[in-house]
Amino acid sequence: MHGAGNDFAVFDGRAQPVRFSTDEVRLIADRRLGIGCDQIIIIEPDPAGADAFMRILNADGTEAGACGNATRCVAMLLAEQTGASRLNIRTISGLLPADILAAGMIEVDMGAPKLSWADVPLAAAMDTLHLDLAADGVTDPAACSMGNPHATFFVDDIAAVDMMRIGPVLEHAKLFPDRANIGFAQIMSRTRIRLRVWERGAGLTLACGSGACAALVNAHRRGLTGRQATMILDGGILEITWREADGHVLMRGPAVTAFSGSWSENS
């Protein structure tokens, strides 16, 4: 499945447990030797009573805390099975409610961003609105957590940024004890942002839902946009709103099934 090009191999582990070693995750995610995906998603029963628990494994085998694009995909699958128009999906970072809208669109409540340095987390106390971090001409990012750590650089020309080279360097910067997702945002207007994201553990993806949420939050904190913006990603469009009433971030976008099949233990 994919959400705006951010693609996933989704496994249903509700009837029987699905477990993969790190090597197996890397093989499945490999685009030449396996299925090929940015992340592996395992749907599991949720003992706390949500409609499902969603486990998120990056292509390198590490576990992620939240993924907005994957949440939309899982919500669509569950809605097709149950007919429900609202699903509650739990991750290790918390509960993500999802509403099934018209025209194949799904809206996920990603919760409130965490803005303190300790919650991102950062390696030392500092203002998350301006980080002392730079690489190859990009500098002064803002940071927040949307269930996983994000840093957003605001750039004049996103096409001029060599993300394949500096993305891994910034992801592993000493400032980020848990590594970080690195976003590069070009402000097109008060309501439009061009965004590309180097994802922690997955590399440069066609879209990053939590990264889009983080970019809007950080842009508004900097006074660059309002509380709502259309995010233009390599794989499609996401609509992000940072709701003033409760501080929650809403993400609206599509979910698509590319194909379905089975994976045997002997594959």
VOBA-1610 file (N, C-alpha, C; in pm, whole numbers, padded with zeros to 5 digits, always signed):
BEGIN
Met+00085-00118+00000Met+00000+00000+00000Met+00089+00124+00000His+00026+00237-00034His+00102+00361-00023His+00009+00477+00008Gly+00063+00576+00076Gly-00005+00701+00100Gly+00078+00811+00040Ala+00033+00869-00071Ala+00106+00973-00143Ala+00247+00927-00181Gly+00261+00798-00211Gly+00389+00745-00257Gly+00475+00687-00148Asn+00445+00714-00022Asn+00515+00653+00092Asn+00462+00510+00104Asp+00544+00409+00069Asp+00488+00275+00050Asp+00524+00179+00162Phe+00434+00081+00180Phe+00441-00012+00292Phe+00407-00153+00249Ala+00477-00250+00310Ala+00433-00390+00304Ala+00355-00413+00433Val+00225-00433+00420Val+00135-00442+00536Val+00102-00589+00562Phe+00135-00636+00681Phe+00109-00774+00720Phe+00000-00777+00827Asp-00096-00870+00813Asp-00204-00885+00910Asp-00164-00988+01014Gly-00133-00941+01135Gly-00092-01031+01243Gly-00199-01047+01348Arg-00325-01026+01314Arg-00430-01037+01414Arg-00469-01181+01442Ala-00470-01267+01339Ala-00508-01406+01361Ala-00394-01488+01417Gln-00274-01459+01374Gln-00155-01525+01429Gln-00040-01426+01426Pro+00050-01435+01525Pro+00158-01335+01535Pro+00248-01335+01411Val+00292-01216+01373Val+00388-01198+01265Val+00514-01137+01326Arg+00625-01208+01315Arg+00750-01160+01371Arg+00860-01174+01267Phe+00941-01069+01253Phe+01052-01071+01158Phe+01180-01032+01230Ser+01289-01097+01195Ser+01419-01054+01243Ser+01461-00929+01166Thr+01564-00862+01215Thr+01613-00744+01145Thr+01655-00777+01002Asp+01721-00891+00984Asp+01763-00931+00849Asp+01642-00956+00759Glu+01536-01016+00815Glu+01416-01041+00735Glu+01347-00911+00696Val+01343-00815+00788Val+01284-00684+00756Val+01360-00620+00641Arg+01492-00621+00648Arg+01572-00560+00542Arg+01552-00630+00409Leu+01535-00762+00412Leu+01512-00837+00288Leu+01376-00803+00228Ile+01273-00803+00310Ile+01139-00772+00261Ile+01134-00631+00203Ala+01201-00536+00268Ala+01199-00396+00224Ala+01286-00371+00101Asp+01377-00462+00071Asp+01468-00444-00042Asp+01389-00443-00173Arg+01411-00340-00255Arg+01332-00325-00377Arg+01379-00414-00491Arg+01491-00481-00474Arg+01538-00575-00575Arg+01521-00720-00531Leu+01543-00746-00402Leu+01544-00883-00354Leu+01418-00924-00278Gly+01337-00826-00237Gly+01217-00856-00160Gly+01093-00794-00222Ile+00999-00753-00137Ile+00878-00687-00184Ile+00909-00544-00224Gly+00985-00476-00139Gly+01021-00336-00163Gly+00925-00241-00095Cys+00976-00161+00001Cys+00890-00067+00072Cys+00977+00027+00156Asp+00913+00137+00200Asp+00979+00227+00294Asp+00972+00171+00436Gln+00856+00117+00471Gln+00837+00057+00603Gln+00753-00069+00592Ile+00773-00158+00688Ile+00687-00275+00706Ile+00589-00243+00818Ile+00461-00272+00792Ile+00356-00248+00890Ile+00295-00382+00930Ile+00285-00404+01060Ile+00220-00525+01110Ile+00097-00483+01191Ile-00021-00530+01147Ile-00145-00504+01219Ile-00161-00612+01325Glu-00178-00569+01450Glu-00189-00662+01562Glu-00313-00631+01644Pro-00362-00727+01723Pro-00472-00695+01815Pro-00423-00595+01919Asp-00513-00511+01966Asp-00476-00413+02069Asp-00543-00451+02201Pro-00467-00495+02299Pro-00526-00536+02427Pro-00595-00423+02500Ala-00562-00298+02464Ala-00623-00183+02532Ala-00757-00143+02471Gly-00798-00210+02363Gly-00932-00189+02310Gly-00944-00105+02185Ala-00834-00060+02128Ala-00841+00011+02000Ala-00876-00088+01889Asp-00911-00036+01772Asp-00947-00125+01661Asp-00830-00212+01618Ala-00708-00162+01633Ala-00589-00240+01600Ala-00466-00171+01660Phe-00362-00248+01678Phe-00230-00194+01710Phe-00146-00202+01583Met-00077-00095+01550Met+00004-00088+01428Met+00151-00080+01466Arg+00225-00183+01426Arg+00370-00184+01450Arg+00440-00138+01323Ile+00537-00046+01338Ile+00602+00018+01224Ile+00750-00015+01226Leu+00797-00084+01123Leu+00938-00122+01113Leu+00999-00053+00992Asn+01102+00026+01016Asn+01172+00093+00906Asn+01245-00008+00819Ala+01285+00037+00702Ala+01353-00051+00607Ala+01484-00106+00662Asp+01545-00035+00758Asp+01670-00084+00816Asp+01649-00175+00936Gly+01523-00203+00970Gly+01492-00294+01079Gly+01460-00228+01210Thr+01482-00097+01222Thr+01449-00027+01345Thr+01299+00000+01353Glu+01250+00027+01474Glu+01107+00050+01493Glu+01078+00198+01503Ala+00970+00242+01438Ala+00928+00382+01442Ala+00808+00398+01533Gly+00788+00521+01584Gly+00681+00544+01678Gly+00548+00579+01615Ala+00550+00649+01503Ala+00426+00692+01438Ala+00449+00708+01289Cys+00343+00690+01212Cys+00351+00708+01067Cys+00212+00742+01016Gly+00193+00867+00979Gly+00062+00911+00937Gly+00014+00846+00808Asn+00103+00832+00710Asn+00063+00770+00583Asn+00023+00624+00604Ala+00097+00553+00688Ala+00062+00413+00716Ala-00069+00403+00793Thr-00094+00499+00881Thr-00219+00497+00957Thr-00338+00508+00863Arg-00327+00592+00761Arg-00436+00603+00664Arg-00456+00470+00592Cys-00347+00404+00556Cys-00358+00276+00485Cys-00425+00170+00572Val-00382+00160+00697Val-00441+00061+00787Val-00588+00094+00813Ala-00618+00222+00830Ala-00757+00263+00851Ala-00844+00223+00733Met-00793+00240+00611Met-00870+00202+00493Met-00896+00052+00491Leu-00794-00028+00523Leu-00813-00173+00526Leu-00919-00213+00629Leu-00909-00157+00748Leu-01005-00192+00852Leu-01146-00145+00816Ala-01156-00028+00753Ala-01287+00022+00713Ala-01350-00068+00607Glu-01269-00118+00514Glu-01320-00209+00411Glu-01371-00339+00473Gln-01307-00382+00581Gln-01347-00507+00647Gln-01468-00490+00737Thr-01479-00373+00802Thr-01582-00355+00905Thr-01694-00261+00866Gly-01671-00175+00767Gly-01769-00075+00731Gly-01768+00047+00821Ala-01676+00051+00916Ala-01668+00163+01009Ala-01617+00288+00939Ser-01664+00403+00981Ser-01619+00530+00925Ser-01517+00599+01014Arg-01497+00548+01136Arg-01396+00602+01226Arg-01324+00486+01294Leu-01192+00489+01286Leu-01109+00383+01343Leu-01011+00444+01443Asn-00981+00367+01547Asn-00880+00407+01643Asn-00764+00309+01633Ile-00647+00361+01595Ile-00531+00277+01571Ile-00422+00318+01669Arg-00371+00221+01744Arg-00270+00251+01845Arg-00131+00219+01792Thr-00033+00301+01828Thr+00108+00275+01800Thr+00184+00284+01932Ile+00312+00261+01928Ile+00390+00272+02051Ile+00397+00417+02100Ser+00359+00512+02014Ser+00359+00653+02053Ser+00221+00702+02096Gly+00119+00616+02087Gly-00013+00657+02131Gly-00123+00625+02030Leu-00243+00677+02059Leu-00361+00647+01980Leu-00376+00746+01866Leu-00407+00695+01746Leu-00426+00779+01627Leu-00566+00753+01571Pro-00663+00839+01599Pro-00797+00824+01541Pro-00795+00861+01393Ala-00872+00787+01313Ala-00877+00811+01169Ala-01022+00812+01122Asp-01058+00910+01040Asp-01192+00922+00985Asp-01189+00897+00835Ile-01281+00812+00788Ile-01293+00782+00645Ile-01383+00889+00583Leu-01329+00964+00488Leu-01401+01073+00425Leu-01444+01034+00284Ala-01501+01128+00212Ala-01544+01102+00075Ala-01426+01102-00020Ala-01447+01045-00138Ala-01349+01047-00249Ala-01217+00982-00212Gly-01222+00878-00127Gly-01102+00803-00095Gly-01005+00873-00003Met-01047+00980+00062Met-00960+01054+00152Met-00981+01008+00296Ile-00874+01013+00372Ile-00876+00972+00512Ile-00806+01080+00594Glu-00864+01114+00708Glu-00805+01215+00796Glu-00763+01150+00927Val-00639+01175+00966Val-00584+01117+01088Val-00553+01229+01187Asp-00597+01208+01311Asp-00560+01300+01419Asp-00427+01252+01475Met-00321+01327+01444Met-00186+01288+01484Met-00151+01331+01626Gly-00246+01396+01695Gly-00221+01441+01830Gly-00147+01573+01833Ala-00109+01615+01952Ala-00040+01742+01968Ala+00111+01723+01953Pro+00179+01815+01885Pro+00325+01805+01875Pro+00389+01828+02010Lys+00503+01767+02029Lys+00582+01790+02150Lys+00697+01882+02113Leu+00709+01993+02185Leu+00797+02101+02143Leu+00918+02121+02233Ser+00925+02054+02346Ser+01039+02073+02435Ser+01158+01991+02386Trp+01278+02036+02419Trp+01400+01968+02373Trp+01407+01824+02423Ala+01358+01799+02544Ala+01365+01665+02601Ala+01268+01569+02533Asp+01158+01622+02479Asp+01057+01537+02415Asp+01088+01506+02271Val+01178+01583+02206Val+01205+01556+02064Val+01263+01417+02041Pro+01369+01368+02108Pro+01453+01437+02205Pro+01580+01494+02139Leu+01638+01594+02209Leu+01767+01647+02171Leu+01870+01610+02278Ala+01996+01620+02242Ala+02102+01576+02333Ala+02130+01676+02444Ala+02082+01799+02429Ala+02107+01902+02530Ala+01992+02002+02528Ala+01977+02075+02639Ala+01871+02174+02649Ala+01894+02289+02552Met+01792+02322+02473Met+01802+02434+02379Met+01664+02469+02327Asp+01654+02582+02262Asp+01531+02628+02199Asp+01505+02544+02074Thr+01393+02471+02070Thr+01365+02384+01955Thr+01324+02464+01831Leu+01302+02592+01845Leu+01266+02673+01729Leu+01388+02710+01645His+01507+02702+01706His+01631+02735+01634His+01741+02642+01684Leu+01775+02541+01604Leu+01881+02448+01643Leu+02014+02491+01583Asp+02119+02469+01659Asp+02254+02498+01610Asp+02302+02378+01529Leu+02254+02371+01405Leu+02284+02258+01318Leu+02288+02306+01173Ala+02388+02263+01099Ala+02403+02307+00961Ala+02477+02202+00881Ala+02454+02200+00750Ala+02526+02112+00659Ala+02508+02162+00516Asp+02618+02185+00448Asp+02616+02215+00305Asp+02518+02327+00269Gly+02522+02434+00345Gly+02440+02550+00311Gly+02303+02555+00376Val+02255+02445+00433Val+02128+02450+00506Val+02160+02467+00654Thr+02079+02549+00722Thr+02111+02581+00860Thr+01986+02620+00935Asp+01996+02628+01069Asp+01893+02681+01156Asp+01759+02609+01143Pro+01754+02476+01163Pro+01626+02406+01158Pro+01546+02426+01286Ala+01417+02397+01280Ala+01331+02388+01397Ala+01298+02241+01419Ala+01269+02204+01544Ala+01245+02064+01577Ala+01118+02047+01658Cys+01057+01931+01642Cys+00945+01891+01727Cys+00931+01739+01714Ser+00848+01683+01798Ser+00817+01540+01787Ser+00671+01524+01748Met+00648+01440+01647Met+00512+01400+01610Met+00498+01249+01633Gly+00545+01204+01748Gly+00551+01062+01777Gly+00686+01004+01744Asn+00764+01079+01666Asn+00904+01049+01637Asn+00974+01183+01611Pro+01105+01188+01619Pro+01177+01316+01613Pro+01188+01372+01471His+01163+01503+01460His+01172+01571+01330His+01249+01702+01344Ala+01331+01730+01244Ala+01394+01861+01230Ala+01361+01913+01091Thr+01317+02038+01082Thr+01276+02098+00955Thr+01369+02213+00919Phe+01435+02202+00803Phe+01515+02312+00748Phe+01427+02389+00649Phe+01430+02521+00657Phe+01356+02604+00562Phe+01455+02659+00459Val+01427+02627+00332Val+01522+02656+00225Val+01455+02740+00116Asp+01538+02814+00043Asp+01487+02898-00065Asp+01459+02818-00192Asp+01542+02716-00218Asp+01527+02636-00340Asp+01550+02489-00305Ile+01443+02416-00291Ile+01453+02277-00246Ile+01527+02191-00349Ala+01521+02229-00476Ala+01587+02152-00581Ala+01739+02160-00570Ala+01788+02262-00502Ala+01933+02280-00491Ala+01994+02203-00374Val+01913+02138-00293Val+01962+02068-00174Val+01997+01924-00210Asp+02121+01885-00183Asp+02167+01748-00210Asp+02130+01659-00091Met+02005+01615-00089Met+01955+01539+00026Met+02016+01401+00038Met+02051+01341-00074Met+02110+01208-00069Met+02246+01212+00002Arg+02312+01324-00003Arg+02443+01336+00061Arg+02433+01383+00205Ile+02352+01488+00228Ile+02349+01544+00363Ile+02242+01481+00452Gly+02144+01414+00392Gly+02039+01351+00471Gly+02093+01254+00576Pro+02178+01158+00535Pro+02232+01063+00634Pro+02317+01132+00741Val+02389+01236+00702Val+02474+01307+00799Val+02388+01373+00905Leu+02282+01442+00862Leu+02195+01511+00956Leu+02113+01414+01040Glu+02067+01304+00980Glu+01992+01203+01055Glu+02071+01154+01175His+02202+01136+01157His+02288+01079+01260His+02365+01185+01339Ala+02325+01312+01329Ala+02396+01417+01401Ala+02391+01390+01552Lys+02498+01428+01622Lys+02507+01403+01766Lys+02395+01472+01844Leu+02337+01573+01786Leu+02228+01646+01850Leu+02105+01557+01872Phe+02092+01449+01791Phe+01975+01362+01797Phe+02013+01225+01855Pro+01992+01202+01984Pro+02031+01073+02043Pro+01956+00954+01984Asp+01835+00976+01932Asp+01757+00869+01870Asp+01753+00883+01718Arg+01850+00958+01662Arg+01847+00998+01521Arg+01723+01084+01495Ala+01703+01130+01373Ala+01588+01216+01345Ala+01549+01208+01199Asn+01423+01239+01172Asn+01374+01260+01037Asn+01408+01404+00999Ile+01462+01423+00880Ile+01510+01554+00839Ile+01425+01606+00723Gly+01351+01713+00748Gly+01266+01772+00646Gly+01330+01895+00584Phe+01304+01916+00455Phe+01350+02035+00382Phe+01226+02099+00321Ala+01193+02218+00369Ala+01067+02283+00333Ala+01094+02415+00261Gln+01030+02432+00147Gln+01033+02558+00074Gln+00894+02621+00084Ile+00885+02737+00145Ile+00757+02803+00164Ile+00715+02869+00032Met+00606+02820-00025Met+00556+02875-00151Met+00461+02993-00127Ser+00383+02982-00020Ser+00292+03089+00020Ser+00251+03062+00164Arg+00163+03140+00217Arg+00117+03120+00355Arg+00038+02990+00369Thr-00004+02932+00258Thr-00087+02812+00265Thr-00032+02696+00180Arg+00091+02709+00127Arg+00149+02602+00044Arg+00297+02585+00078Ile+00335+02459+00099Ile+00473+02426+00132Ile+00519+02311+00044Arg+00633+02327-00021Arg+00697+02218-00094Arg+00790+02147+00004Leu+00774+02015+00019Leu+00845+01943+00123Leu+00906+01814+00071Arg+01030+01787+00113Arg+01093+01656+00095Arg+01152+01615+00229Val+01149+01484+00257Val+01192+01437+00388Val+01287+01319+00373Trp+01402+01331+00441Trp+01492+01218+00459Trp+01447+01148+00587Glu+01389+01026+00572Glu+01331+00958+00687Glu+01434+00873+00760Arg+01428+00883+00890Arg+01513+00803+00978Arg+01490+00654+00951Gly+01595+00585+00911Gly+01585+00441+00889Gly+01528+00399+00756Ala+01488+00496+00671Ala+01430+00462+00541Ala+01490+00541+00427Gly+01549+00657+00455Gly+01607+00738+00350Gly+01507+00834+00289Leu+01535+00883+00170Leu+01449+00980+00103Leu+01325+00909+00050Thr+01208+00950+00099Thr+01082+00888+00059Thr+01000+00985-00025Leu+00898+00933-00092Leu+00813+01017-00175Leu+00718+01103-00091Ala+00696+01062+00033Ala+00612+01141+00124Ala+00638+01094+00266Cys+00618+01185+00361Cys+00630+01151+00502Cys+00520+01226+00575Gly+00421+01152+00626Gly+00305+01214+00689Gly+00340+01289+00817Ser+00413+01222+00906Ser+00451+01291+01030Ser+00547+01405+01001Gly+00630+01391+00896Gly+00719+01499+00855Gly+00643+01618+00803Ala+00532+01592+00731Ala+00448+01701+00683Ala+00382+01775+00799Cys+00339+01699+00900Cys+00282+01761+01019Cys+00386+01847+01090Ala+00506+01792+01106Ala+00613+01865+01173Ala+00650+01992+01097Ala+00653+01983+00964Ala+00689+02100+00883Ala+00588+02212+00899Leu+00458+02178+00901Leu+00356+02281+00919Leu+00366+02342+01059Val+00385+02258+01160Val+00399+02307+01297Val+00517+02402+01307Asn+00631+02359+01255Asn+00751+02443+01265Asn+00741+02570+01181Ala+00676+02561+01066Ala+00658+02680+00982Ala+00568+02782+01052His+00462+02734+01114His+00373+02827+01183His+00442+02888+01305Arg+00519+02807+01376Arg+00594+02860+01492Arg+00692+02969+01449Arg+00745+02957+01329Arg+00837+03059+01276Arg+00763+03180+01218Gly+00631+03173+01209Gly+00555+03283+01151Gly+00553+03282+01000Leu+00585+03168+00938Leu+00595+03159+00793Leu+00464+03123+00726Thr+00373+03058+00800Thr+00244+03016+00746Thr+00137+03032+00853Gly+00013+03008+00811Gly-00095+02997+00908Gly-00096+02858+00969Arg-00210+02819+01023Arg-00222+02689+01090Arg-00269+02579+00996Gln-00286+02612+00868Gln-00327+02512+00769Gln-00246+02534+00643Ala-00204+02421+00580Ala-00129+02433+00456Ala-00143+02308+00371Thr-00135+02328+00241Thr-00124+02217+00147Thr+00024+02182+00134Met+00056+02056+00160Met+00194+02010+00154Met+00216+01938+00021Ile+00309+01987-00058Ile+00338+01931-00190Ile+00461+01842-00176Leu+00440+01710-00183Leu+00547+01613-00169Leu+00574+01546-00303Asp+00684+01474-00312Asp+00719+01411-00439Asp+00609+01315-00487Gly+00539+01251-00392Gly+00441+01149-00430Gly+00297+01195-00429Gly+00272+01320-00392Gly+00134+01365-00389Gly+00112+01481-00293Ile-00013+01499-00255Ile-00055+01614-00176Ile-00111+01567-00042Leu-00072+01636+00065Leu-00133+01617+00196Leu-00182+01751+00246Glu-00297+01749+00313Glu-00352+01870+00374Glu-00331+01860+00525Ile-00262+01958+00583Ile-00228+01955+00724Ile-00290+02076+00794Thr-00352+02051+00909Thr-00409+02156+00992Thr-00361+02139+01135Trp-00309+02246+01192Trp-00272+02246+01335Trp-00386+02317+01408Arg-00474+02236+01467Arg-00597+02288+01526Arg-00567+02372+01650Glu-00623+02490+01656Glu-00593+02581+01766Glu-00663+02539+01895Ala-00784+02482+01884Ala-00865+02453+02002Ala-00796+02359+02099Asp-00737+02252+02048Asp-00674+02153+02136Asp-00528+02126+02102Gly-00474+02193+02000Gly-00335+02176+01964Gly-00305+02051+01883His-00408+01977+01843His-00385+01855+01766His-00358+01888+01619Val-00281+01800+01555Val-00249+01816+01414Val-00328+01714+01333Leu-00402+01761+01234Leu-00483+01674+01148Leu-00416+01662+01012Met-00412+01539+00961Met-00351+01513+00831Met-00453+01444+00742Arg-00477+01502+00624Arg-00574+01446+00531Arg-00504+01408+00401Gly-00532+01286+00352Gly-00469+01241+00228Gly-00525+01107+00184Pro-00473+01053+00073Pro-00525+00929+00016Pro-00455+00806+00073Ala-00513+00690+00046Ala-00450+00560+00074Ala-00483+00468-00042Val-00383+00394-00088Val-00399+00312-00209Val-00341+00172-00185Thr-00414+00070-00229Thr-00361-00066-00229Thr-00298-00094-00365Ala-00169-00126-00366Ala-00099-00155-00491Ala-00120-00300-00533Phe-00104-00392-00438Phe-00128-00533-00466Phe-00138-00608-00333Ser-00189-00730-00338Ser-00195-00814-00218Ser-00141-00952-00253Gly-00094-01021-00151Gly-00037-01154-00173Gly-00001-01218-00040Ser+00087-01316-00045Ser+00129-01384+00076Ser+00281-01395+00080Trp+00335-01406+00199Trp+00480-01418+00221Trp+00502-01539+00310Ser+00568-01638+00257Ser+00589-01761+00338Ser+00720-01751+00414Glu+00731-01832+00518Glu+00853-01833+00598Glu+00973-01879+00519Asn+00949-01948+00408Asn+01058-01999+00325Asn+01094-01905+00210Ser+01030-01788+00205Ser+01056-01695+00095Ser+01198-01641+00103
//
